Each structure stands twice: as structure tokens, then as C-alpha cells.
């Protein structure tokens, strides 16, 4: 299990005013850093019901993630999008998501390091939903960005910085909207707004970061190709200085592109990672994509090595309940054999068709 310290760069501990840096081994000799990006962590009602363990009287998501966990251990940082609010009561699925806080507890226990929380479902439960989600993530010491208790927290805690070895990385996150539900009582949901986005990127560059990761909740649902707005925003972000752009929201996988100039790769855009886990079962929605990205610092420049990992969501009926298991492609035949073979084979083939041969597939060593 990976460990890091969340260090606040002011005297004293005042979370609302502190600028967080995530530290691990800060040896200057370390010239590589790896990330594993995953898509939307969703919670429909059958998922919530399926996670209830009557014997322990607790929600248990560990079985859901048991097969993906060894892969999460192969990255310095695992980042995913939390597309639900969290609480200890009043759970619900679509159209206004609210999941047990134990979901975050078990994601962290299995190896997820950072969650983005701003998406079109951030305001599903209003002021309480945002407040409780932040409360539980902070209580778990689970780093997150995207929604904030107030403007001061947004100004001082975004970007979220990661510092390790030769790297100083800024993580920023934006959503196209909140399904028409207004953000209330001074809270902040970081929105796609080029004025504020430009200011945050400028702030990060003034902090002499080596890299900027922009996580974007954008695009059209169920379209396996990016729209004109996504392409335009991707170019705009790269031009301003964000070298890694990671997309979510469409619930399906979309292509990956490199940004190149002459012989240099300047960055990468993953237009959509699809669903990491959900109850959606239609073609293209019953799984997602993980992107493993290793960064290398050489002569003051960043080099990139990408690998991809498709994951299928297996949804069997067990003891009268629908259960959910995230199955990485290399494990599918071993774990499932003939069960769901037509479905997972088609999903993996569809994924290959969408992203092509842009990168080798990730394998456990």
C-alpha cells in the first residue's frame, strides 16, 4: 500500500486556509513518477444494495475492487472521478446520487490516492451533499479537489499540488455544469470557465510546477468520439500549459491523442475514460479504461510513457442481490471463463477499436 503525507504549507494546521502538497519520497535523484487514471465511480441503487453486508451491518465495497487492486499498487498515484455525493443516510441512485461514505473508505483502502469531486452530480443533494462529501473525504484523509466548502478554500486549496522527486505537479479539475442545480451557500464547484482556468494555470506556472494535469468533466453522453468543444478546450489547455488532460462524463470511452511538436511529445489528452464502475449495462457503458502514465524528467523536459488497461464490470446475481466486480482485461478469462464471455469480449474489442494501438496494454509484472 502506498503512503504519502498531506503537508500544509503554513504555520499551524488550518485546513480551510492551507495549500496542500502531497509528498512522497522527495529524493532529488527520483526522475520518474507514475499515475493511473480511471473514470467515473458511480453508485446506482442496485450497487448500494449489493454492497450491504448483513453479517457486519456495514457497506463493503472491497469485493468490488479486489481484482483491480493489484494494478492500483503499480502506480505512485491513482486518480478517479467520484460521481456521487457521500453521506451516512438518505442513499439514492439516478438521477440524484448519494452513496455510503464507506465507498470512499474502501476506494482508499484498495489504493486510490486522489478523487476529483466536481461533475454534473456534485449538487445532487444540494448544500448538504457537497458539505458531507468533503467532510467524509477529509475525515478519511483522502485528498480531493473540485468542490470546496467556500471561496477561501477554493482560492487556497486549488490547484492540488503533488511533489515527488524532480516533479512538482498541479492538479486542476473542471466540470461543464451541475445538471441545472445551483451551487448554494457560498460553496464552490469548479466549472469550465476559461477566465478562471487561465488564472489557475498561471498560478501553477508561477509556482514553478513541472507539469499540470487538467481533469475535465465534459463531452456528450454515449458518444464514442469527442465533440468540437472538447477538441477546442483540449487545445486551449495545452496551449496555456496543461500537458496532461484527462476526460470523463460520456460514460463511454473516447480516443486518446498526443500533442506533438517536431520530435517532442508535449502532452496527452484522454478524451473520456468511460465508466469505472456503474450499473449501466448497454454496449460501450459496461466498463472503462485505465491509463497508466509514467513521467520522466530529462534535461528539464518531461517524457511520457503510456499504457492502457481496459476493465469490465461484471454484474452477477448472488444470494438474490446484484453484485459488482471490476475485472481488468488480463484477468477476465481466468476469473469469468465462459461467464459473460460474449459481453466482456465485445467490450474489450470495442475499446481497442476506439483507442487503436496508441499505447501498449498494461500488464502486471
Buried (B, 14 or more C-beta within 10 A) or exposed (E): EEEBEBEBEEEEEEBEBBBBBBBBEEEEEBBBBBBBBBBBBBBBBBBBBBBBBEEEEEBBBBBBBEBBBEBBEBBBBBBBBBBBBBBEEEBBBBEBBBBBBBBBBBBBBBBBBBBBBBBBBBBBBBEBBBBBBBBBBBEBEBBBBBBBBEEEBBBBBBBBBBBBBBBBBBBBBBBBBBEEBEBEEEBBBBBBEEEBBBEBBEBBBEEEBBBBBBBBBBBBEEBBBBBEEBBEBBEBBBEBBBBBBBBBBBBBBBBBBEBEEEEEBBBBBBBBBBBBBBBBEEEBBBBBBBBBBBBBBEEEEBBBBBBBBBBBBBBEEEEEEBBBBBBBBBBBEEBBEEEBEEBBEBBBEBBBEBBEEEBEBBEEE
